[in-house]
């Protein structure tokens, strides 16, 4: 069983660039 803290960590990695794109930080 993987710690629950690992999943959100890996999920946030791809979300960071996505958020910057949505905000217009390109």
Backbone torsions as a table, in degrees:
resi	resn	phi	psi	omega
1	UNK	NA	129.1	179.1
2	UNK	-88.0	144.8	177.5
3	UNK	-60.8	141.9	-178.2
4	UNK	-63.3	-24.1	-178.3
5	UNK	-70.1	-19.1	-177.0
6	UNK	-76.2	-39.5	-176.5
7	UNK	-60.2	-53.7	-179.8
8	UNK	-60.7	-32.0	-179.5
9	UNK	-62.3	-48.2	-178.8
10	UNK	-71.2	-28.7	-179.8
11	UNK	-72.6	-30.4	-178.1
12	UNK	-75.4	-29.2	-178.5
13	UNK	-54.6	-53.3	178.5
14	UNK	-72.6	-19.5	-178.5
15	UNK	-75.6	-29.7	-177.7
16	UNK	-58.7	-54.5	178.6
17	UNK	-62.6	-34.0	179.6
18	UNK	-64.7	-43.4	-179.3
19	UNK	-64.5	-42.7	-179.4
20	UNK	-62.5	-36.0	179.6
21	UNK	-68.2	-42.9	-179.3
22	UNK	-64.6	-38.1	-178.6
23	UNK	-76.1	-21.6	179.1
24	UNK	92.4	35.4	-179.1
25	UNK	-93.1	4.7	-175.9
26	UNK	-37.1	NA	NA
